[in-house]
Amino acid sequence: MKNITKAMLAAGATAALVLPLTFHANAGPDGKGGKFGKAFIERMDADGDGAVTKAEIESKRTAKFDEFDANKDGQLSADEFNALHEDRKQKRMEARFAKFDEDNNSTISAEEFGSRTDDMFERFDKNKDGKLTADELPKRGKGHHRSD
């Protein structure tokens, strides 16, 4: 395998395993934690003390790596990394679907589909003039991804 391909795989694997640690994507009003922070703590806090240690993060990261290292050679091949990526993509889709399916009937009605946009518009239209301007929209910096 060419060195550039190995480097790209290594960088991609690192990003896939580390990116969930970014808190600012869904920060609360004070710029801290918010929904993402709470979900992160719930997912990563192995001993239930309400805080996450570096050892807990490393343990989760190792477990995730081992889960997708199908041949147990200590490396992720392109196929193994793709499986990791597809698993994450599937979980994100399921979470987004659940947000839209407000009545939990396993379908999304036109009203449910539109309500998320309506809520977003109301939240961002700070001066309530029925228009969104660039100043009213949240700033998106490096590493800030849409939550839905």
ROTIPA-132498 format. One record per residue: residue in three letters; residue number from 1; x, y, z of N, C-alpha, C in turn; chain. Coordinates in steps of 0.02 Angstrom, whole numbers, padded with zeros to 5 digits. Layout:
ROTIPA-132498
{pt "ala",NUM,{X,Y,Z},{X,Y,Z},{X,Y,Z},"A"},
...
This chain:
ROTIPA-132498
{pt "met",1,{00042,-00058,00000},{00000,00000,00000},{00045,00062,00000},"A"},
{pt "lys",2,{00028,00111,-00040},{00068,00171,-00044},{00067,00209,00022},"A"},
{pt "asn",3,{00122,00244,00035},{00127,00282,00098},{00072,00334,00106},"A"},
{pt "ile",4,{00054,00367,00051},{00001,00418,00055},{-00065,00386,00074},"A"},
{pt "thr",5,{-00080,00327,00048},{-00142,00292,00066},{-00141,00273,00139},"A"},
{pt "lys",6,{-00084,00249,00164},{-00078,00232,00235},{-00088,00294,00278},"A"},
{pt "ala",7,{-00058,00349,00257},{-00065,00411,00296},{-00137,00435,00296},"A"},
{pt "met",8,{-00171,00430,00239},{-00241,00451,00236},{-00284,00406,00280},"A"},
{pt "leu",9,{-00273,00342,00278},{-00311,00295,00321},{-00298,00310,00394},"A"},
{pt "ala",10,{-00236,00323,00412},{-00220,00337,00482},{-00254,00402,00504},"A"},
{pt "ala",11,{-00251,00453,00462},{-00283,00517,00479},{-00359,00509,00484},"A"},
{pt "gly",12,{-00388,00472,00438},{-00460,00461,00440},{-00481,00421,00501},"A"},
{pt "ala",13,{-00444,00370,00518},{-00460,00329,00577},{-00455,00371,00640},"A"},
{pt "thr",14,{-00403,00412,00644},{-00395,00456,00702},{-00454,00504,00707},"A"},
{pt "ala",15,{-00472,00534,00652},{-00528,00581,00652},{-00592,00547,00673},"A"},
{pt "ala",16,{-00606,00488,00647},{-00667,00453,00663},{-00671,00433,00736},"A"},
{pt "leu",17,{-00614,00420,00765},{-00613,00399,00835},{-00609,00458,00883},"A"},
{pt "val",18,{-00585,00515,00861},{-00574,00572,00905},{-00627,00626,00897},"A"},
{pt "leu",19,{-00655,00635,00838},{-00702,00689,00827},{-00762,00690,00874},"A"},
{pt "pro",20,{-00786,00632,00897},{-00841,00635,00946},{-00823,00672,01009},"A"},
{pt "leu",21,{-00760,00688,01019},{-00740,00722,01080},{-00747,00798,01076},"A"},
{pt "thr",22,{-00767,00824,01019},{-00773,00897,01012},{-00838,00920,01044},"A"},
{pt "phe",23,{-00832,00966,01092},{-00891,00990,01129},{-00927,01048,01096},"A"},
{pt "his",24,{-00892,01089,01059},{-00921,01152,01037},{-00975,01143,00984},"A"},
{pt "ala",25,{-00984,01085,00956},{-01032,01076,00902},{-01103,01092,00924},"A"},
{pt "asn",26,{-01122,01075,00984},{-01189,01089,01009},{-01185,01121,01078},"A"},
{pt "ala",27,{-01144,01172,01085},{-01135,01204,01150},{-01199,01235,01174},"A"},
{pt "gly",28,{-01205,01239,01240},{-01263,01271,01271},{-01257,01346,01266},"A"},
{pt "pro",29,{-01305,01382,01295},{-01305,01455,01291},{-01243,01487,01320},"A"},
{pt "asp",30,{-01211,01455,01369},{-01151,01482,01399},{-01088,01462,01361},"A"},
{pt "gly",31,{-01097,01427,01304},{-01040,01405,01263},{-01008,01342,01288},"A"},
{pt "lys",32,{-01039,01309,01338},{-01011,01249,01367},{-01059,01191,01358},"A"},
{pt "gly",33,{-01031,01132,01348},{-01068,01069,01350},{-01131,01065,01309},"A"},
{pt "gly",34,{-01186,01090,01336},{-01250,01085,01303},{-01272,01013,01294},"A"},
{pt "lys",35,{-01315,01001,01244},{-01340,00934,01230},{-01283,00886,01214},"A"},
{pt "phe",36,{-01236,00910,01174},{-01181,00867,01155},{-01139,00848,01215},"A"},
{pt "gly",37,{-01125,00896,01258},{-01085,00883,01318},{-01117,00831,01363},"A"},
{pt "lys",38,{-01182,00837,01373},{-01219,00789,01415},{-01216,00719,01384},"A"},
{pt "ala",39,{-01229,00715,01319},{-01227,00650,01285},{-01157,00621,01287},"A"},
{pt "phe",40,{-01107,00663,01279},{-01038,00640,01282},{-01023,00609,01350},"A"},
{pt "ile",41,{-01040,00643,01404},{-01028,00618,01471},{-01065,00552,01481},"A"},
{pt "glu",42,{-01128,00549,01461},{-01167,00487,01469},{-01135,00429,01432},"A"},
{pt "arg",43,{-01108,00442,01373},{-01079,00390,01331},{-01010,00368,01355},"A"},
{pt "met",44,{-00971,00414,01380},{-00901,00400,01394},{-00885,00387,01468},"A"},
{pt "asp",45,{-00929,00406,01514},{-00916,00402,01586},{-00926,00330,01610},"A"},
{pt "ala",46,{-00874,00290,01607},{-00878,00219,01623},{-00895,00206,01696},"A"},
{pt "asp",47,{-00870,00247,01742},{-00881,00234,01813},{-00940,00272,01843},"A"},
{pt "gly",48,{-00975,00312,01801},{-01036,00346,01823},{-01025,00403,01873},"A"},
{pt "asp",49,{-00965,00432,01875},{-00953,00485,01924},{-00968,00555,01897},"A"},
{pt "gly",50,{-00995,00559,01835},{-01013,00624,01806},{-00957,00661,01773},"A"},
{pt "ala",51,{-00899,00629,01768},{-00841,00659,01735},{-00807,00606,01692},"A"},
{pt "val",52,{-00770,00628,01643},{-00736,00582,01597},{-00661,00592,01604},"A"},
{pt "thr",53,{-00626,00538,01618},{-00553,00541,01622},{-00522,00523,01554},"A"},
{pt "lys",54,{-00459,00539,01547},{-00424,00520,01486},{-00423,00444,01479},"A"},
{pt "ala",55,{-00417,00408,01535},{-00416,00335,01533},{-00483,00308,01507},"A"},
{pt "glu",56,{-00539,00340,01526},{-00604,00317,01502},{-00610,00328,01426},"A"},
{pt "ile",57,{-00584,00385,01403},{-00585,00399,01331},{-00542,00348,01294},"A"},
{pt "glu",58,{-00483,00336,01320},{-00438,00288,01287},{-00469,00218,01286},"A"},
{pt "ser",59,{-00503,00199,01339},{-00535,00134,01342},{-00590,00128,01290},"A"},
{pt "lys",60,{-00632,00179,01283},{-00685,00179,01232},{-00655,00178,01162},"A"},
{pt "arg",61,{-00603,00218,01152},{-00571,00222,01086},{-00541,00154,01067},"A"},
{pt "thr",62,{-00508,00122,01115},{-00478,00056,01102},{-00532,00005,01087},"A"},
{pt "ala",63,{-00587,00006,01125},{-00642,-00041,01113},{-00672,-00031,01044},"A"},
{pt "lys",64,{-00680,00032,01023},{-00709,00046,00956},{-00661,00022,00902},"A"},
{pt "phe",65,{-00597,00035,00911},{-00547,00012,00862},{-00548,-00064,00858},"A"},
{pt "asp",66,{-00547,-00097,00915},{-00547,-00171,00916},{-00610,-00199,00885},"A"},
{pt "glu",67,{-00666,-00165,00894},{-00729,-00188,00865},{-00726,-00191,00789},"A"},
{pt "phe",68,{-00691,-00143,00758},{-00689,-00140,00685},{-00625,-00170,00655},"A"},
{pt "asp",69,{-00578,-00189,00696},{-00518,-00223,00672},{-00535,-00297,00664},"A"},
{pt "ala",70,{-00570,-00313,00610},{-00600,-00379,00600},{-00548,-00435,00602},"A"},
{pt "asn",71,{-00490,-00425,00572},{-00440,-00478,00570},{-00391,-00475,00629},"A"},
{pt "lys",72,{-00403,-00428,00675},{-00364,-00422,00737},{-00289,-00415,00725},"A"},
{pt "asp",73,{-00271,-00376,00672},{-00200,-00366,00659},{-00174,-00301,00688},"A"},
{pt "gly",74,{-00215,-00265,00726},{-00194,-00203,00757},{-00195,-00143,00710},"A"},
{pt "gln",75,{-00225,-00152,00651},{-00230,-00098,00602},{-00299,-00101,00570},"A"},
{pt "leu",76,{-00323,-00044,00547},{-00385,-00042,00510},{-00370,-00037,00435},"A"},
{pt "ser",77,{-00393,-00086,00399},{-00386,-00084,00326},{-00438,-00035,00300},"A"},
{pt "ala",78,{-00436,-00019,00236},{-00486,00025,00206},{-00556,-00004,00215},"A"},
{pt "asp",79,{-00564,-00069,00207},{-00630,-00101,00215},{-00653,-00097,00288},"A"},
{pt "glu",80,{-00608,-00108,00335},{-00626,-00104,00406},{-00644,-00032,00425},"A"},
{pt "phe",81,{-00606,00016,00399},{-00621,00086,00413},{-00688,00105,00382},"A"},
{pt "asn",82,{-00702,00080,00322},{-00766,00094,00290},{-00823,00066,00333},"A"},
{pt "ala",83,{-00814,00007,00363},{-00865,-00021,00407},{-00878,00024,00467},"A"},
{pt "leu",84,{-00824,00052,00495},{-00830,00100,00550},{-00869,00161,00528},"A"},
{pt "his",85,{-00851,00188,00471},{-00885,00247,00443},{-00959,00233,00431},"A"},
{pt "glu",86,{-00975,00176,00401},{-01044,00159,00386},{-01084,00149,00451},"A"},
{pt "asp",87,{-01053,00120,00502},{-01087,00111,00567},{-01104,00179,00597},"A"},
{pt "arg",88,{-01057,00225,00596},{-01069,00292,00623},{-01124,00328,00583},"A"},
{pt "lys",89,{-01121,00321,00517},{-01170,00354,00473},{-01241,00326,00488},"A"},
{pt "gln",90,{-01246,00261,00497},{-01310,00230,00512},{-01338,00255,00579},"A"},
{pt "lys",91,{-01295,00260,00629},{-01316,00284,00695},{-01339,00356,00692},"A"},
{pt "arg",92,{-01303,00398,00654},{-01324,00469,00646},{-01391,00473,00612},"A"},
{pt "met",93,{-01401,00433,00559},{-01465,00434,00524},{-01521,00414,00570},"A"},
{pt "glu",94,{-01511,00361,00610},{-01563,00338,00656},{-01580,00392,00707},"A"},
{pt "ala",95,{-01529,00426,00733},{-01541,00479,00782},{-01579,00537,00751},"A"},
{pt "arg",96,{-01561,00555,00691},{-01596,00610,00656},{-01668,00591,00641},"A"},
{pt "phe",97,{-01678,00530,00619},{-01746,00506,00604},{-01788,00511,00668},"A"},
{pt "ala",98,{-01761,00489,00724},{-01798,00491,00787},{-01817,00562,00807},"A"},
{pt "lys",99,{-01773,00611,00792},{-01790,00680,00808},{-01849,00705,00767},"A"},
{pt "phe",100,{-01852,00685,00704},{-01907,00706,00661},{-01972,00668,00678},"A"},
{pt "asp",101,{-01967,00606,00696},{-02026,00563,00710},{-02052,00578,00780},"A"},
{pt "glu",102,{-02085,00636,00787},{-02106,00660,00852},{-02157,00615,00886},"A"},
{pt "asp",103,{-02199,00581,00847},{-02249,00537,00878},{-02227,00464,00883},"A"},
{pt "asn",104,{-02165,00452,00866},{-02135,00385,00872},{-02175,00329,00836},"A"},
{pt "asn",105,{-02200,00345,00777},{-02237,00294,00740},{-02197,00265,00681},"A"},
{pt "ser",106,{-02133,00276,00682},{-02086,00251,00631},{-02097,00279,00562},"A"},
{pt "thr",107,{-02130,00336,00557},{-02136,00373,00495},{-02130,00447,00511},"A"},
{pt "ile",108,{-02113,00486,00460},{-02108,00559,00468},{-02160,00590,00423},"A"},
{pt "ser",109,{-02209,00623,00455},{-02261,00657,00417},{-02234,00722,00389},"A"},
{pt "ala",110,{-02271,00752,00342},{-02251,00817,00315},{-02249,00869,00371},"A"},
{pt "glu",111,{-02296,00864,00419},{-02297,00912,00475},{-02235,00904,00519},"A"},
{pt "glu",112,{-02216,00841,00534},{-02156,00829,00574},{-02094,00854,00538},"A"},
{pt "phe",113,{-02091,00841,00473},{-02034,00863,00433},{-02028,00939,00434},"A"},
{pt "gly",114,{-02084,00973,00429},{-02084,01046,00428},{-02075,01078,00496},"A"},
{pt "ser",115,{-02095,01043,00549},{-02091,01074,00616},{-02020,01089,00637},"A"},
{pt "arg",116,{-01973,01048,00617},{-01903,01061,00635},{-01878,01125,00602},"A"},
{pt "thr",117,{-01899,01137,00540},{-01880,01199,00506},{-01914,01258,00539},"A"},
{pt "asp",118,{-01979,01250,00556},{-02015,01304,00588},{-01983,01323,00655},"A"},
{pt "asp",119,{-01965,01272,00695},{-01933,01284,00759},{-01867,01321,00750},"A"},
{pt "met",120,{-01828,01298,00701},{-01763,01329,00687},{-01773,01403,00667},"A"},
{pt "phe",121,{-01821,01416,00624},{-01833,01485,00602},{-01851,01529,00662},"A"},
{pt "glu",122,{-01897,01506,00704},{-01917,01544,00763},{-01859,01558,00810},"A"},
{pt "arg",123,{-01817,01508,00819},{-01760,01514,00864},{-01709,01565,00838},"A"},
{pt "phe",124,{-01697,01567,00773},{-01647,01611,00745},{-01672,01681,00729},"A"},
{pt "asp",125,{-01737,01689,00719},{-01764,01755,00702},{-01768,01797,00765},"A"},
{pt "lys",126,{-01710,01823,00785},{-01703,01858,00849},{-01749,01919,00855},"A"},
{pt "asn",127,{-01755,01957,00801},{-01796,02018,00805},{-01869,02006,00783},"A"},
{pt "lys",128,{-01886,01945,00769},{-01955,01924,00753},{-01985,01964,00696},"A"},
{pt "asp",129,{-01944,01977,00644},{-01969,02014,00586},{-01989,01968,00528},"A"},
{pt "gly",130,{-01985,01903,00539},{-02004,01855,00487},{-01950,01845,00435},"A"},
{pt "lys",131,{-01889,01869,00449},{-01833,01862,00403},{-01771,01840,00442},"A"},
{pt "leu",132,{-01728,01801,00410},{-01664,01783,00440},{-01609,01821,00405},"A"},
{pt "thr",133,{-01567,01853,00444},{-01509,01887,00416},{-01447,01850,00439},"A"},
{pt "ala",134,{-01391,01864,00407},{-01328,01831,00424},{-01310,01844,00497},"A"},
{pt "asp",135,{-01326,01902,00524},{-01311,01917,00593},{-01351,01875,00642},"A"},
{pt "glu",136,{-01409,01851,00621},{-01451,01810,00666},{-01431,01737,00665},"A"},
{pt "leu",137,{-01397,01716,00613},{-01379,01645,00607},{-01316,01630,00647},"A"},
{pt "pro",138,{-01313,01569,00675},{-01253,01552,00715},{-01192,01548,00671},"A"},
{pt "lys",139,{-01137,01566,00700},{-01073,01562,00665},{-01050,01490,00666},"A"},
{pt "arg",140,{-01022,01467,00611},{-00997,01398,00607},{-00923,01402,00593},"A"},
{pt "gly",141,{-00883,01379,00639},{-00811,01379,00631},{-00786,01310,00614},"A"},
{pt "lys",142,{-00720,01304,00611},{-00688,01241,00598},{-00710,01189,00649},"A"},
{pt "gly",143,{-00731,01131,00625},{-00750,01077,00669},{-00823,01081,00692},"A"},
{pt "his",144,{-00859,01134,00672},{-00929,01140,00692},{-00972,01109,00638},"A"},
{pt "his",145,{-01007,01057,00657},{-01048,01020,00609},{-01121,01027,00627},"A"},
{pt "arg",146,{-01163,01023,00576},{-01235,01025,00589},{-01255,00966,00631},"A"},
{pt "ser",147,{-01302,00977,00676},{-01326,00922,00718},{-01385,00887,00686},"A"},
{pt "asp",148,{-01419,00919,00640},{-01473,00888,00601},{-01495,00931,00545},"A"},
